[in-house]
Amino acid sequence: MRYAILGDIHANLHALEAVLEDARSFGCTEFHLLGDVVGYGAFPSECVAIAQTLPGSCVLGNHDEAAAGHKSLEGFSETARTSLDWTRERLSSDQKAWLGSLRPQRQIRRTTFVHATLDSPLGWGYVREVADAEMSLALQRTPLCFIGHTHVPQAFGQGIGRALLFEHPDQGVRLPRTPKYLVNAGAVGQPRDGDPRAAYMIHDEEQDGLWLRRVDYDIEAAASAILAAGLPVKLASRLRTGE
Ligand code: ZN
């Protein structure tokens, strides 16, 4: 079984379509979504419609929770609030109900999926440093856990700190059986590691193989749609820089 891990799509339909095509060309038959399907981008309804029909799973992200209407937008940046208000108006009530029904954490076979952290899945903390990763790894019951939320692909091994699994992204790596790994799959729809290409990962369960993929997509089309929707200019410009 070979599946794709898609983090932080953020209503970027152009990036999502390019990633799905790439993943299918590598034989992926399941798609596990790490949350934040919506927010920031100009195609929330279209992206939710795709997410609902993909074989696989989807966990709840903070933008999904907010767009579903369950929470005040306090705590979000002004840019995010503007985009979430806009997003709420574009989603059908069925789509909001679907987003609101997503679970914060899923285990599929021997792998865990969560948007932010395992130590506080609904607290929306960020795993940026080794200490953050260790708090999550302490609660991880599977050899591998995928997270999103920071939009930066990286990996941590329990007790060994940062794991340089993706120094040569196109080669892929064979995951050691131990220790446990916590892996951020990066962002499909709004990368923030300086590389504007869409990011996602492929996991081959039989071979324990893991690849970080970077996929070119029509960034200008995604950015133009954000501007045409009247959303903040920053949301368009950051797609071009990947920051
Ligand atoms: Zn996000």
Residues whose N, C-alpha, C, O or C-beta is under 5 A from the ligand:
A	BS01	ZN	D8 D36 H149
